[in-house]
Amino acid sequence: MTLLKKEIKICLGSSCFSRGNKKTLQVVQKYLKDHQLEREVILKGNHCFSDCNKGPVLKIGSRLYEEVSDENVLAILESEFGEM
């Protein structure tokens, strides 16, 4: 049986990047490392989700999170990966 990896796509377009996704990316990378999820989760940068007015944006699987910050991303990650 093959386990499917979850995928995180973080918007690194200029709007999201300048409004905080640079720092959010660092928090996500640290979370994955601290929880030993680096092999179970694929982390990718995404150019733009075309939701700049709702950014910064982060997508986990098919779920899109808006107005993500380095302060609320841990709660998002816990809700997605808390039971992995």
mmCIF file of the N, C-alpha and C atoms, coordinates in Angstrom:
data_MODEL
# 
_entry.id   MODEL 
# 
loop_
_atom_site.group_PDB 
_atom_site.id 
_atom_site.type_symbol 
_atom_site.label_atom_id 
_atom_site.label_alt_id 
_atom_site.label_comp_id 
_atom_site.label_asym_id 
_atom_site.label_entity_id 
_atom_site.label_seq_id 
_atom_site.pdbx_PDB_ins_code 
_atom_site.Cartn_x 
_atom_site.Cartn_y 
_atom_site.Cartn_z 
_atom_site.occupancy 
_atom_site.B_iso_or_equiv 
_atom_site.pdbx_formal_charge 
_atom_site.auth_seq_id 
_atom_site.auth_comp_id 
_atom_site.auth_asym_id 
_atom_site.auth_atom_id 
_atom_site.pdbx_PDB_model_num 
ATOM 1   N N  . MET A 1 1  ? 0.844  -1.181 0.000  1.00 0.00 ? 1  MET A N  1 
ATOM 2   C CA . MET A 1 1  ? 0.000  0.000  0.000  1.00 0.00 ? 1  MET A CA 1 
ATOM 3   C C  . MET A 1 1  ? 0.890  1.245  0.000  1.00 0.00 ? 1  MET A C  1 
ATOM 4   N N  . THR A 1 2  ? 0.609  2.163  -0.891 1.00 0.00 ? 2  THR A N  1 
ATOM 5   C CA . THR A 1 2  ? 1.364  3.394  -0.991 1.00 0.00 ? 2  THR A CA 1 
ATOM 6   C C  . THR A 1 2  ? 0.611  4.526  -0.317 1.00 0.00 ? 2  THR A C  1 
ATOM 7   N N  . LEU A 1 3  ? 1.287  5.222  0.583  1.00 0.00 ? 3  LEU A N  1 
ATOM 8   C CA . LEU A 1 3  ? 0.666  6.388  1.212  1.00 0.00 ? 3  LEU A CA 1 
ATOM 9   C C  . LEU A 1 3  ? 0.831  7.596  0.312  1.00 0.00 ? 3  LEU A C  1 
ATOM 10  N N  . LEU A 1 4  ? -0.230 8.356  0.168  1.00 0.00 ? 4  LEU A N  1 
ATOM 11  C CA . LEU A 1 4  ? -0.152 9.570  -0.627 1.00 0.00 ? 4  LEU A CA 1 
ATOM 12  C C  . LEU A 1 4  ? 0.431  10.685 0.216  1.00 0.00 ? 4  LEU A C  1 
ATOM 13  N N  . LYS A 1 5  ? 1.345  11.408 -0.350 1.00 0.00 ? 5  LYS A N  1 
ATOM 14  C CA . LYS A 1 5  ? 1.931  12.539 0.341  1.00 0.00 ? 5  LYS A CA 1 
ATOM 15  C C  . LYS A 1 5  ? 1.008  13.738 0.223  1.00 0.00 ? 5  LYS A C  1 
ATOM 16  N N  . LYS A 1 6  ? 0.919  14.490 1.309  1.00 0.00 ? 6  LYS A N  1 
ATOM 17  C CA . LYS A 1 6  ? 0.200  15.768 1.235  1.00 0.00 ? 6  LYS A CA 1 
ATOM 18  C C  . LYS A 1 6  ? 1.117  16.779 0.591  1.00 0.00 ? 6  LYS A C  1 
ATOM 19  N N  . GLU A 1 7  ? 0.499  17.737 -0.070 1.00 0.00 ? 7  GLU A N  1 
ATOM 20  C CA . GLU A 1 7  ? 1.279  18.759 -0.761 1.00 0.00 ? 7  GLU A CA 1 
ATOM 21  C C  . GLU A 1 7  ? 0.912  20.135 -0.232 1.00 0.00 ? 7  GLU A C  1 
ATOM 22  N N  . ILE A 1 8  ? 1.924  20.901 0.095  1.00 0.00 ? 8  ILE A N  1 
ATOM 23  C CA . ILE A 1 8  ? 1.737  22.294 0.486  1.00 0.00 ? 8  ILE A CA 1 
ATOM 24  C C  . ILE A 1 8  ? 2.283  23.151 -0.645 1.00 0.00 ? 8  ILE A C  1 
ATOM 25  N N  . LYS A 1 9  ? 1.444  24.061 -1.119 1.00 0.00 ? 9  LYS A N  1 
ATOM 26  C CA . LYS A 1 9  ? 1.902  25.038 -2.108 1.00 0.00 ? 9  LYS A CA 1 
ATOM 27  C C  . LYS A 1 9  ? 1.780  26.409 -1.476 1.00 0.00 ? 9  LYS A C  1 
ATOM 28  N N  . ILE A 1 10 ? 2.875  27.112 -1.416 1.00 0.00 ? 10 ILE A N  1 
ATOM 29  C CA . ILE A 1 10 ? 2.867  28.449 -0.841 1.00 0.00 ? 10 ILE A CA 1 
ATOM 30  C C  . ILE A 1 10 ? 3.096  29.459 -1.959 1.00 0.00 ? 10 ILE A C  1 
ATOM 31  N N  . CYS A 1 11 ? 2.253  30.468 -1.989 1.00 0.00 ? 11 CYS A N  1 
ATOM 32  C CA . CYS A 1 11 ? 2.366  31.473 -3.045 1.00 0.00 ? 11 CYS A CA 1 
ATOM 33  C C  . CYS A 1 11 ? 3.613  32.317 -2.815 1.00 0.00 ? 11 CYS A C  1 
ATOM 34  N N  . LEU A 1 12 ? 4.466  32.351 -3.814 1.00 0.00 ? 12 LEU A N  1 
ATOM 35  C CA . LEU A 1 12 ? 5.666  33.170 -3.750 1.00 0.00 ? 12 LEU A CA 1 
ATOM 36  C C  . LEU A 1 12 ? 5.618  34.276 -4.801 1.00 0.00 ? 12 LEU A C  1 
ATOM 37  N N  . GLY A 1 13 ? 4.395  34.604 -5.240 1.00 0.00 ? 13 GLY A N  1 
ATOM 38  C CA . GLY A 1 13 ? 4.218  35.750 -6.120 1.00 0.00 ? 13 GLY A CA 1 
ATOM 39  C C  . GLY A 1 13 ? 4.591  37.021 -5.371 1.00 0.00 ? 13 GLY A C  1 
ATOM 40  N N  . SER A 1 14 ? 4.865  38.078 -6.083 1.00 0.00 ? 14 SER A N  1 
ATOM 41  C CA . SER A 1 14 ? 5.390  39.292 -5.452 1.00 0.00 ? 14 SER A CA 1 
ATOM 42  C C  . SER A 1 14 ? 4.468  39.852 -4.369 1.00 0.00 ? 14 SER A C  1 
ATOM 43  N N  . SER A 1 15 ? 3.154  39.788 -4.564 1.00 0.00 ? 15 SER A N  1 
ATOM 44  C CA . SER A 1 15 ? 2.230  40.333 -3.572 1.00 0.00 ? 15 SER A CA 1 
ATOM 45  C C  . SER A 1 15 ? 2.276  39.518 -2.284 1.00 0.00 ? 15 SER A C  1 
ATOM 46  N N  . CYS A 1 16 ? 2.082  38.215 -2.378 1.00 0.00 ? 16 CYS A N  1 
ATOM 47  C CA . CYS A 1 16 ? 2.107  37.361 -1.180 1.00 0.00 ? 16 CYS A CA 1 
ATOM 48  C C  . CYS A 1 16 ? 3.489  37.352 -0.539 1.00 0.00 ? 16 CYS A C  1 
ATOM 49  N N  . PHE A 1 17 ? 4.505  37.335 -1.357 1.00 0.00 ? 17 PHE A N  1 
ATOM 50  C CA . PHE A 1 17 ? 5.867  37.285 -0.829 1.00 0.00 ? 17 PHE A CA 1 
ATOM 51  C C  . PHE A 1 17 ? 6.182  38.543 -0.032 1.00 0.00 ? 17 PHE A C  1 
ATOM 52  N N  . SER A 1 18 ? 5.809  39.701 -0.582 1.00 0.00 ? 18 SER A N  1 
ATOM 53  C CA . SER A 1 18 ? 6.110  40.957 0.118  1.00 0.00 ? 18 SER A CA 1 
ATOM 54  C C  . SER A 1 18 ? 5.213  41.185 1.330  1.00 0.00 ? 18 SER A C  1 
ATOM 55  N N  . ARG A 1 19 ? 4.058  40.504 1.373  1.00 0.00 ? 19 ARG A N  1 
ATOM 56  C CA . ARG A 1 19 ? 3.154  40.671 2.520  1.00 0.00 ? 19 ARG A CA 1 
ATOM 57  C C  . ARG A 1 19 ? 3.309  39.573 3.572  1.00 0.00 ? 19 ARG A C  1 
ATOM 58  N N  . GLY A 1 20 ? 4.368  38.791 3.469  1.00 0.00 ? 20 GLY A N  1 
ATOM 59  C CA . GLY A 1 20 ? 4.656  37.905 4.584  1.00 0.00 ? 20 GLY A CA 1 
ATOM 60  C C  . GLY A 1 20 ? 4.933  36.449 4.284  1.00 0.00 ? 20 GLY A C  1 
ATOM 61  N N  . ASN A 1 21 ? 4.708  35.993 3.066  1.00 0.00 ? 21 ASN A N  1 
ATOM 62  C CA . ASN A 1 21 ? 4.916  34.565 2.819  1.00 0.00 ? 21 ASN A CA 1 
ATOM 63  C C  . ASN A 1 21 ? 6.388  34.160 2.882  1.00 0.00 ? 21 ASN A C  1 
ATOM 64  N N  . LYS A 1 22 ? 7.283  35.104 2.800  1.00 0.00 ? 22 LYS A N  1 
ATOM 65  C CA . LYS A 1 22 ? 8.701  34.771 2.980  1.00 0.00 ? 22 LYS A CA 1 
ATOM 66  C C  . LYS A 1 22 ? 8.905  34.231 4.396  1.00 0.00 ? 22 LYS A C  1 
ATOM 67  N N  . LYS A 1 23 ? 8.356  34.931 5.365  1.00 0.00 ? 23 LYS A N  1 
ATOM 68  C CA . LYS A 1 23 ? 8.487  34.498 6.766  1.00 0.00 ? 23 LYS A CA 1 
ATOM 69  C C  . LYS A 1 23 ? 7.629  33.254 7.029  1.00 0.00 ? 23 LYS A C  1 
ATOM 70  N N  . THR A 1 24 ? 6.442  33.206 6.418  1.00 0.00 ? 24 THR A N  1 
ATOM 71  C CA . THR A 1 24 ? 5.570  32.033 6.582  1.00 0.00 ? 24 THR A CA 1 
ATOM 72  C C  . THR A 1 24 ? 6.257  30.782 6.047  1.00 0.00 ? 24 THR A C  1 
ATOM 73  N N  . LEU A 1 25 ? 6.945  30.906 4.938  1.00 0.00 ? 25 LEU A N  1 
ATOM 74  C CA . LEU A 1 25 ? 7.690  29.773 4.370  1.00 0.00 ? 25 LEU A CA 1 
ATOM 75  C C  . LEU A 1 25 ? 8.690  29.232 5.379  1.00 0.00 ? 25 LEU A C  1 
ATOM 76  N N  . GLN A 1 26 ? 9.387  30.114 6.058  1.00 0.00 ? 26 GLN A N  1 
ATOM 77  C CA . GLN A 1 26 ? 10.374 29.682 7.061  1.00 0.00 ? 26 GLN A CA 1 
ATOM 78  C C  . GLN A 1 26 ? 9.693  28.933 8.205  1.00 0.00 ? 26 GLN A C  1 
ATOM 79  N N  . VAL A 1 27 ? 8.518  29.408 8.622  1.00 0.00 ? 27 VAL A N  1 
ATOM 80  C CA . VAL A 1 27 ? 7.781  28.749 9.705  1.00 0.00 ? 27 VAL A CA 1 
ATOM 81  C C  . VAL A 1 27 ? 7.328  27.357 9.250  1.00 0.00 ? 27 VAL A C  1 
ATOM 82  N N  . VAL A 1 28 ? 6.837  27.250 8.021  1.00 0.00 ? 28 VAL A N  1 
ATOM 83  C CA . VAL A 1 28 ? 6.392  25.947 7.492  1.00 0.00 ? 28 VAL A CA 1 
ATOM 84  C C  . VAL A 1 28 ? 7.568  24.977 7.411  1.00 0.00 ? 28 VAL A C  1 
ATOM 85  N N  . GLN A 1 29 ? 8.691  25.433 6.906  1.00 0.00 ? 29 GLN A N  1 
ATOM 86  C CA . GLN A 1 29 ? 9.871  24.562 6.800  1.00 0.00 ? 29 GLN A CA 1 
ATOM 87  C C  . GLN A 1 29 ? 10.312 24.074 8.180  1.00 0.00 ? 29 GLN A C  1 
ATOM 88  N N  . LYS A 1 30 ? 10.309 24.959 9.155  1.00 0.00 ? 30 LYS A N  1 
ATOM 89  C CA . LYS A 1 30 ? 10.697 24.579 10.515 1.00 0.00 ? 30 LYS A CA 1 
ATOM 90  C C  . LYS A 1 30 ? 9.686  23.588 11.107 1.00 0.00 ? 30 LYS A C  1 
ATOM 91  N N  . TYR A 1 31 ? 8.395  23.825 10.869 1.00 0.00 ? 31 TYR A N  1 
ATOM 92  C CA . TYR A 1 31 ? 7.361  22.915 11.380 1.00 0.00 ? 31 TYR A CA 1 
ATOM 93  C C  . TYR A 1 31 ? 7.559  21.510 10.804 1.00 0.00 ? 31 TYR A C  1 
ATOM 94  N N  . LEU A 1 32 ? 7.784  21.429 9.504  1.00 0.00 ? 32 LEU A N  1 
ATOM 95  C CA . LEU A 1 32 ? 7.965  20.115 8.874  1.00 0.00 ? 32 LEU A CA 1 
ATOM 96  C C  . LEU A 1 32 ? 9.196  19.401 9.422  1.00 0.00 ? 32 LEU A C  1 
ATOM 97  N N  . LYS A 1 33 ? 10.258 20.156 9.632  1.00 0.00 ? 33 LYS A N  1 
ATOM 98  C CA . LYS A 1 33 ? 11.486 19.571 10.174 1.00 0.00 ? 33 LYS A CA 1 
ATOM 99  C C  . LYS A 1 33 ? 11.275 19.133 11.624 1.00 0.00 ? 33 LYS A C  1 
ATOM 100 N N  . ASP A 1 34 ? 10.709 20.003 12.441 1.00 0.00 ? 34 ASP A N  1 
ATOM 101 C CA . ASP A 1 34 ? 10.517 19.699 13.865 1.00 0.00 ? 34 ASP A CA 1 
ATOM 102 C C  . ASP A 1 34 ? 9.590  18.509 14.078 1.00 0.00 ? 34 ASP A C  1 
ATOM 103 N N  . HIS A 1 35 ? 8.621  18.316 13.164 1.00 0.00 ? 35 HIS A N  1 
ATOM 104 C CA . HIS A 1 35 ? 7.664  17.224 13.296 1.00 0.00 ? 35 HIS A CA 1 
ATOM 105 C C  . HIS A 1 35 ? 8.018  16.034 12.398 1.00 0.00 ? 35 HIS A C  1 
ATOM 106 N N  . GLN A 1 36 ? 9.218  16.070 11.848 1.00 0.00 ? 36 GLN A N  1 
ATOM 107 C CA . GLN A 1 36 ? 9.732  14.981 11.004 1.00 0.00 ? 36 GLN A CA 1 
ATOM 108 C C  . GLN A 1 36 ? 8.735  14.616 9.897  1.00 0.00 ? 36 GLN A C  1 
ATOM 109 N N  . LEU A 1 37 ? 8.228  15.642 9.246  1.00 0.00 ? 37 LEU A N  1 
ATOM 110 C CA . LEU A 1 37 ? 7.255  15.453 8.167  1.00 0.00 ? 37 LEU A CA 1 
ATOM 111 C C  . LEU A 1 37 ? 7.851  15.719 6.785  1.00 0.00 ? 37 LEU A C  1 
ATOM 112 N N  . GLU A 1 38 ? 9.144  15.975 6.749  1.00 0.00 ? 38 GLU A N  1 
ATOM 113 C CA . GLU A 1 38 ? 9.759  16.348 5.470  1.00 0.00 ? 38 GLU A CA 1 
ATOM 114 C C  . GLU A 1 38 ? 9.609  15.260 4.403  1.00 0.00 ? 38 GLU A C  1 
ATOM 115 N N  . ARG A 1 39 ? 9.529  14.002 4.812  1.00 0.00 ? 39 ARG A N  1 
ATOM 116 C CA . ARG A 1 39 ? 9.387  12.914 3.837  1.00 0.00 ? 39 ARG A CA 1 
ATOM 117 C C  . ARG A 1 39 ? 7.929  12.645 3.474  1.00 0.00 ? 39 ARG A C  1 
ATOM 118 N N  . GLU A 1 40 ? 7.018  13.074 4.335  1.00 0.00 ? 40 GLU A N  1 
ATOM 119 C CA . GLU A 1 40 ? 5.593  12.811 4.100  1.00 0.00 ? 40 GLU A CA 1 
ATOM 120 C C  . GLU A 1 40 ? 4.880  13.970 3.397  1.00 0.00 ? 40 GLU A C  1 
ATOM 121 N N  . VAL A 1 41 ? 5.529  15.109 3.349  1.00 0.00 ? 41 VAL A N  1 
ATOM 122 C CA . VAL A 1 41 ? 4.884  16.304 2.803  1.00 0.00 ? 41 VAL A CA 1 
ATOM 123 C C  . VAL A 1 41 ? 5.764  16.896 1.694  1.00 0.00 ? 41 VAL A C  1 
ATOM 124 N N  . ILE A 1 42 ? 5.126  17.247 0.612  1.00 0.00 ? 42 ILE A N  1 
ATOM 125 C CA . ILE A 1 42 ? 5.813  17.921 -0.483 1.00 0.00 ? 42 ILE A CA 1 
ATOM 126 C C  . ILE A 1 42 ? 5.550  19.416 -0.331 1.00 0.00 ? 42 ILE A C  1 
ATOM 127 N N  . LEU A 1 43 ? 6.593  20.195 -0.204 1.00 0.00 ? 43 LEU A N  1 
ATOM 128 C CA . LEU A 1 43 ? 6.484  21.652 -0.080 1.00 0.00 ? 43 LEU A CA 1 
ATOM 129 C C  . LEU A 1 43 ? 6.974  22.288 -1.369 1.00 0.00 ? 43 LEU A C  1 
ATOM 130 N N  . LYS A 1 44 ? 6.079  23.088 -1.976 1.00 0.00 ? 44 LYS A N  1 
ATOM 131 C CA . LYS A 1 44 ? 6.411  23.729 -3.244 1.00 0.00 ? 44 LYS A CA 1 
ATOM 132 C C  . LYS A 1 44 ? 6.081  25.208 -3.186 1.00 0.00 ? 44 LYS A C  1 
ATOM 133 N N  . GLY A 1 45 ? 6.855  25.990 -3.881 1.00 0.00 ? 45 GLY A N  1 
ATOM 134 C CA . GLY A 1 45 ? 6.507  27.381 -4.097 1.00 0.00 ? 45 GLY A CA 1 
ATOM 135 C C  . GLY A 1 45 ? 5.602  27.460 -5.307 1.00 0.00 ? 45 GLY A C  1 
ATOM 136 N N  . ASN A 1 46 ? 4.675  28.372 -5.287 1.00 0.00 ? 46 ASN A N  1 
ATOM 137 C CA . ASN A 1 46 ? 3.757  28.554 -6.400 1.00 0.00 ? 46 ASN A CA 1 
ATOM 138 C C  . ASN A 1 46 ? 3.859  30.011 -6.850 1.00 0.00 ? 46 ASN A C  1 
ATOM 139 N N  . HIS A 1 47 ? 3.820  30.232 -8.150 1.00 0.00 ? 47 HIS A N  1 
ATOM 140 C CA . HIS A 1 47 ? 3.988  31.595 -8.625 1.00 0.00 ? 47 HIS A CA 1 
ATOM 141 C C  . HIS A 1 47 ? 2.865  32.512 -8.176 1.00 0.00 ? 47 HIS A C  1 
ATOM 142 N N  . CYS A 1 48 ? 1.627  32.117 -8.423 1.00 0.00 ? 48 CYS A N  1 
ATOM 143 C CA . CYS A 1 48 ? 0.498  32.966 -8.034 1.00 0.00 ? 48 CYS A CA 1 
ATOM 144 C C  . CYS A 1 48 ? -0.789 32.147 -8.119 1.00 0.00 ? 48 CYS A C  1 
ATOM 145 N N  . PHE A 1 49 ? -1.683 32.330 -7.143 1.00 0.00 ? 49 PHE A N  1 
ATOM 146 C CA . PHE A 1 49 ? -2.983 31.663 -7.151 1.00 0.00 ? 49 PHE A CA 1 
ATOM 147 C C  . PHE A 1 49 ? -4.072 32.592 -7.693 1.00 0.00 ? 49 PHE A C  1 
ATOM 148 N N  . SER A 1 50 ? -3.695 33.789 -8.100 1.00 0.00 ? 50 SER A N  1 
ATOM 149 C CA . SER A 1 50 ? -4.636 34.806 -8.612 1.00 0.00 ? 50 SER A CA 1 
ATOM 150 C C  . SER A 1 50 ? -5.648 35.239 -7.553 1.00 0.00 ? 50 SER A C  1 
ATOM 151 N N  . ASP A 1 51 ? -5.256 35.176 -6.294 1.00 0.00 ? 51 ASP A N  1 
ATOM 152 C CA . ASP A 1 51 ? -6.076 35.658 -5.185 1.00 0.00 ? 51 ASP A CA 1 
ATOM 153 C C  . ASP A 1 51 ? -5.291 36.690 -4.380 1.00 0.00 ? 51 ASP A C  1 
ATOM 154 N N  . CYS A 1 52 ? -4.613 37.575 -5.086 1.00 0.00 ? 52 CYS A N  1 
ATOM 155 C CA . CYS A 1 52 ? -3.718 38.525 -4.435 1.00 0.00 ? 52 CYS A CA 1 
ATOM 156 C C  . CYS A 1 52 ? -4.440 39.389 -3.396 1.00 0.00 ? 52 CYS A C  1 
ATOM 157 N N  . ASN A 1 53 ? -5.696 39.711 -3.651 1.00 0.00 ? 53 ASN A N  1 
ATOM 158 C CA . ASN A 1 53 ? -6.429 40.548 -2.703 1.00 0.00 ? 53 ASN A CA 1 
ATOM 159 C C  . ASN A 1 53 ? -6.758 39.811 -1.410 1.00 0.00 ? 53 ASN A C  1 
ATOM 160 N N  . LYS A 1 54 ? -6.605 38.479 -1.400 1.00 0.00 ? 54 LYS A N  1 
ATOM 161 C CA . LYS A 1 54 ? -6.888 37.679 -0.205 1.00 0.00 ? 54 LYS A CA 1 
ATOM 162 C C  . LYS A 1 54 ? -5.609 37.095 0.392  1.00 0.00 ? 54 LYS A C  1 
ATOM 163 N N  . GLY A 1 55 ? -4.481 37.511 -0.131 1.00 0.00 ? 55 GLY A N  1 
ATOM 164 C CA . GLY A 1 55 ? -3.211 36.946 0.291  1.00 0.00 ? 55 GLY A CA 1 
ATOM 165 C C  . GLY A 1 55 ? -2.714 37.483 1.603  1.00 0.00 ? 55 GLY A C  1 
ATOM 166 N N  . PRO A 1 56 ? -1.667 36.920 2.054  1.00 0.00 ? 56 PRO A N  1 
ATOM 167 C CA . PRO A 1 56 ? -0.916 35.796 1.517  1.00 0.00 ? 56 PRO A CA 1 
ATOM 168 C C  . PRO A 1 56 ? -1.721 34.493 1.511  1.00 0.00 ? 56 PRO A C  1 
ATOM 169 N N  . VAL A 1 57 ? -1.428 33.684 0.516  1.00 0.00 ? 57 VAL A N  1 
ATOM 170 C CA . VAL A 1 57 ? -2.204 32.478 0.264  1.00 0.00 ? 57 VAL A CA 1 
ATOM 171 C C  . VAL A 1 57 ? -1.309 31.242 0.400  1.00 0.00 ? 57 VAL A C  1 
ATOM 172 N N  . LEU A 1 58 ? -1.922 30.184 0.929  1.00 0.00 ? 58 LEU A N  1 
ATOM 173 C CA . LEU A 1 58 ? -1.259 28.895 1.106  1.00 0.00 ? 58 LEU A CA 1 
ATOM 174 C C  . LEU A 1 58 ? -2.272 27.818 0.751  1.00 0.00 ? 58 LEU A C  1 
ATOM 175 N N  . LYS A 1 59 ? -1.843 26.782 0.051  1.00 0.00 ? 59 LYS A N  1 
ATOM 176 C CA . LYS A 1 59 ? -2.743 25.702 -0.312 1.00 0.00 ? 59 LYS A CA 1 
ATOM 177 C C  . LYS A 1 59 ? -2.188 24.389 0.221  1.00 0.00 ? 59 LYS A C  1 
ATOM 178 N N  . ILE A 1 60 ? -3.030 23.645 0.925  1.00 0.00 ? 60 ILE A N  1 
ATOM 179 C CA . ILE A 1 60 ? -2.649 22.321 1.419  1.00 0.00 ? 60 ILE A CA 1 
ATOM 180 C C  . ILE A 1 60 ? -3.647 21.335 0.837  1.00 0.00 ? 60 ILE A C  1 
ATOM 181 N N  . GLY A 1 61 ? -3.144 20.422 0.011  1.00 0.00 ? 61 GLY A N  1 
ATOM 182 C CA . GLY A 1 61 ? -4.039 19.541 -0.726 1.00 0.00 ? 61 GLY A CA 1 
ATOM 183 C C  . GLY A 1 61 ? -4.905 20.397 -1.630 1.00 0.00 ? 61 GLY A C  1 
ATOM 184 N N  . SER A 1 62 ? -6.203 20.249 -1.521 1.00 0.00 ? 62 SER A N  1 
ATOM 185 C CA . SER A 1 62 ? -7.109 21.048 -2.356 1.00 0.00 ? 62 SER A CA 1 
ATOM 186 C C  . SER A 1 62 ? -7.680 22.254 -1.606 1.00 0.00 ? 62 SER A C  1 
ATOM 187 N N  . ARG A 1 63 ? -7.279 22.423 -0.356 1.00 0.00 ? 63 ARG A N  1 
ATOM 188 C CA . ARG A 1 63 ? -7.828 23.496 0.467  1.00 0.00 ? 63 ARG A CA 1 
ATOM 189 C C  . ARG A 1 63 ? -6.951 24.746 0.397  1.00 0.00 ? 63 ARG A C  1 
ATOM 190 N N  . LEU A 1 64 ? -7.585 25.870 0.098  1.00 0.00 ? 64 LEU A N  1 
ATOM 191 C CA . LEU A 1 64 ? -6.876 27.141 -0.016 1.00 0.00 ? 64 LEU A CA 1 
ATOM 192 C C  . LEU A 1 64 ? -7.076 27.957 1.257  1.00 0.00 ? 64 LEU A C  1 
ATOM 193 N N  . TYR A 1 65 ? -5.982 28.414 1.839  1.00 0.00 ? 65 TYR A N  1 
ATOM 194 C CA . TYR A 1 65 ? -6.028 29.270 3.024  1.00 0.00 ? 65 TYR A CA 1 
ATOM 195 C C  . TYR A 1 65 ? -5.641 30.683 2.616  1.00 0.00 ? 65 TYR A C  1 
ATOM 196 N N  . GLU A 1 66 ? -6.428 31.637 3.088  1.00 0.00 ? 66 GLU A N  1 
ATOM 197 C CA . GLU A 1 66 ? -6.203 33.032 2.734  1.00 0.00 ? 66 GLU A CA 1 
ATOM 198 C C  . GLU A 1 66 ? -5.764 33.813 3.969  1.00 0.00 ? 66 GLU A C  1 
ATOM 199 N N  . GLU A 1 67 ? -5.138 34.943 3.707  1.00 0.00 ? 67 GLU A N  1 
ATOM 200 C CA . GLU A 1 67 ? -4.658 35.826 4.784  1.00 0.00 ? 67 GLU A CA 1 
ATOM 201 C C  . GLU A 1 67 ? -3.803 35.057 5.788  1.00 0.00 ? 67 GLU A C  1 
ATOM 202 N N  . VAL A 1 68 ? -2.920 34.233 5.257  1.00 0.00 ? 68 VAL A N  1 
ATOM 203 C CA . VAL A 1 68 ? -2.020 33.435 6.090  1.00 0.00 ? 68 VAL A CA 1 
ATOM 204 C C  . VAL A 1 68 ? -0.868 34.315 6.560  1.00 0.00 ? 68 VAL A C  1 
ATOM 205 N N  . SER A 1 69 ? -0.485 34.113 7.796  1.00 0.00 ? 69 SER A N  1 
ATOM 206 C CA . SER A 1 69 ? 0.662  34.844 8.336  1.00 0.00 ? 69 SER A CA 1 
ATOM 207 C C  . SER A 1 69 ? 1.538  33.882 9.119  1.00 0.00 ? 69 SER A C  1 
ATOM 208 N N  . ASP A 1 70 ? 2.712  34.373 9.493  1.00 0.00 ? 70 ASP A N  1 
ATOM 209 C CA . ASP A 1 70 ? 3.585  33.533 10.312 1.00 0.00 ? 70 ASP A CA 1 
ATOM 210 C C  . ASP A 1 70 ? 2.967  33.274 11.681 1.00 0.00 ? 70 ASP A C  1 
ATOM 211 N N  . GLU A 1 71 ? 1.963  34.061 12.057 1.00 0.00 ? 71 GLU A N  1 
ATOM 212 C CA . GLU A 1 71 ? 1.305  33.890 13.354 1.00 0.00 ? 71 GLU A CA 1 
ATOM 213 C C  . GLU A 1 71 ? 0.174  32.849 13.302 1.00 0.00 ? 71 GLU A C  1 
ATOM 214 N N  . ASN A 1 72 ? -0.558 32.763 12.209 1.00 0.00 ? 72 ASN A N  1 
ATOM 215 C CA . ASN A 1 72 ? -1.681 31.812 12.162 1.00 0.00 ? 72 ASN A CA 1 
ATOM 216 C C  . ASN A 1 72 ? -1.359 30.524 11.395 1.00 0.00 ? 72 ASN A C  1 
ATOM 217 N N  . VAL A 1 73 ? -0.195 30.444 10.775 1.00 0.00 ? 73 VAL A N  1 
ATOM 218 C CA . VAL A 1 73 ? 0.113  29.253 9.979  1.00 0.00 ? 73 VAL A CA 1 
ATOM 219 C C  . VAL A 1 73 ? 0.316  28.013 10.857 1.00 0.00 ? 73 VAL A C  1 
ATOM 220 N N  . LEU A 1 74 ? 0.773  28.175 12.074 1.00 0.00 ? 74 LEU A N  1 
ATOM 221 C CA . LEU A 1 74 ? 0.954  27.000 12.935 1.00 0.00 ? 74 LEU A CA 1 
ATOM 222 C C  . LEU A 1 74 ? -0.383 26.332 13.236 1.00 0.00 ? 74 LEU A C  1 
ATOM 223 N N  . ALA A 1 75 ? -1.425 27.118 13.470 1.00 0.00 ? 75 ALA A N  1 
ATOM 224 C CA . ALA A 1 75 ? -2.757 26.549 13.713 1.00 0.00 ? 75 ALA A CA 1 
ATOM 225 C C  . ALA A 1 75 ? -3.258 25.809 12.471 1.00 0.00 ? 75 ALA A C  1 
ATOM 226 N N  . ILE A 1 76 ? -2.974 26.356 11.307 1.00 0.00 ? 76 ILE A N  1 
ATOM 227 C CA . ILE A 1 76 ? -3.358 25.701 10.050 1.00 0.00 ? 76 ILE A CA 1 
ATOM 228 C C  . ILE A 1 76 ? -2.630 24.371 9.904  1.00 0.00 ? 76 ILE A C  1 
ATOM 229 N N  . LEU A 1 77 ? -1.329 24.386 10.157 1.00 0.00 ? 77 LEU A N  1 
ATOM 230 C CA . LEU A 1 77 ? -0.539 23.160 10.035 1.00 0.00 ? 77 LEU A CA 1 
ATOM 231 C C  . LEU A 1 77 ? -0.983 22.118 11.048 1.00 0.00 ? 77 LEU A C  1 
ATOM 232 N N  . GLU A 1 78 ? -1.275 22.532 12.257 1.00 0.00 ? 78 GLU A N  1 
ATOM 233 C CA . GLU A 1 78 ? -1.747 21.593 13.276 1.00 0.00 ? 78 GLU A CA 1 
ATOM 234 C C  . GLU A 1 78 ? -3.084 20.968 12.868 1.00 0.00 ? 78 GLU A C  1 
ATOM 235 N N  . SER A 1 79 ? -3.962 21.773 12.263 1.00 0.00 ? 79 SER A N  1 
ATOM 236 C CA . SER A 1 79 ? -5.253 21.226 11.842 1.00 0.00 ? 79 SER A CA 1 
ATOM 237 C C  . SER A 1 79 ? -5.096 20.238 10.691 1.00 0.00 ? 79 SER A C  1 
ATOM 238 N N  . GLU A 1 80 ? -4.096 20.450 9.859  1.00 0.00 ? 80 GLU A N  1 
ATOM 239 C CA . GLU A 1 80 ? -3.873 19.557 8.710  1.00 0.00 ? 80 GLU A CA 1 
ATOM 240 C C  . GLU A 1 80 ? -3.037 18.327 9.055  1.00 0.00 ? 80 GLU A C  1 
ATOM 241 N N  . PHE A 1 81 ? -2.048 18.515 9.935  1.00 0.00 ? 81 PHE A N  1 
ATOM 242 C CA . PHE A 1 81 ? -1.071 17.445 10.161 1.00 0.00 ? 81 PHE A CA 1 
ATOM 243 C C  . PHE A 1 81 ? -1.046 16.936 11.595 1.00 0.00 ? 81 PHE A C  1 
ATOM 244 N N  . GLY A 1 82 ? -1.890 17.459 12.424 1.00 0.00 ? 82 GLY A N  1 
ATOM 245 C CA . GLY A 1 82 ? -1.876 17.072 13.826 1.00 0.00 ? 82 GLY A CA 1 
ATOM 246 C C  . GLY A 1 82 ? -2.049 15.596 14.056 1.00 0.00 ? 82 GLY A C  1 
ATOM 247 N N  . GLU A 1 83 ? -2.716 14.909 13.160 1.00 0.00 ? 83 GLU A N  1 
ATOM 248 C CA . GLU A 1 83 ? -2.987 13.490 13.352 1.00 0.00 ? 83 GLU A CA 1 
ATOM 249 C C  . GLU A 1 83 ? -2.196 12.599 12.415 1.00 0.00 ? 83 GLU A C  1 
ATOM 250 N N  . MET A 1 84 ? -1.187 13.136 11.752 1.00 0.00 ? 84 MET A N  1 
ATOM 251 C CA . MET A 1 84 ? -0.373 12.297 10.846 1.00 0.00 ? 84 MET A CA 1 
ATOM 252 C C  . MET A 1 84 ? 0.539  11.406 11.636 1.00 0.00 ? 84 MET A C  1 
# 
